[in-house]
Amino acid sequence: MEMNDLVDRLYEEIVKKLKNKEEIKTTVCVVSSTEELELEEALKEQYNLVYFAEDMEDSEFERIIIPRLSIKMLANLANGVSSTREEEFILTSLLKGKKVAVLRKGVEYYAYKQSSPAPLYKMYNEYEEKLEKFGISFEEEGLNVQMEIERDEGQSSAKEIYFFKKRLVTEAALQKLYLQSTTEIMIDKNSIITPLAKDFIRTHHLKIIESGK
């Protein structure tokens, strides 16, 4: 057992060095007219941030973050209409299946909870619920957005297959997935599976699918 643990650790060190050279960061599009320094700081280690531009192509980003959601934008998006290029961009991206997240601290109507007439505030709250049904998530902070991105990258809800992005497959990683009721895992054909991970796959009857085959 101690020898297998040592092998696992050696594999991890090797792959860390490989990842530093080869890893391609996920690109996130920020829909904002000003620099979002706090958000950049929270996500810069693992993600590339680009800001919305009118000539932006779908292939240039995987996810959208909206740091500030004005009352006007909230109402427009909830009703599927756009009055700005940004709103058109967001709606079109949703139609194409792109993931969109809004930072809660930037939602304008929240600031009027105490002063607003209850029916009016309720209407905006219902707009928010509509956006959630469209697939827009509302996140507390930038780090929560990071975790949400990782969850989206990790698995496909359509087939319940976990897409394992890391090159090294360890027993510890498989244990976490197994506790989340994951039984089918897709890995890259060049992934490295450690000896302990192979034992775990066999004893827990996990199905491993190699992509690219």
Secondary structure, DSSP 8 states (H G I E B T S, - for coil): -HHHHHHHHHHHHHHHHHHHHH---EEEEE--SS--HHHHHHHTTTEEEEE--TT--GGG-SEEEES-B-HHHHHHHHTT--SSHHHHHHHHHHHTT-EEEEEGGGBGGGGGTTTS-HHHHHHHHHHHHHHHHTTEEEESSHHHHHHHHHHHHHEETTTTEEE--SSEE-HHHHHHHHHTT--EEEEETT-EE-HHHHHHHHHTT-EEEEET-
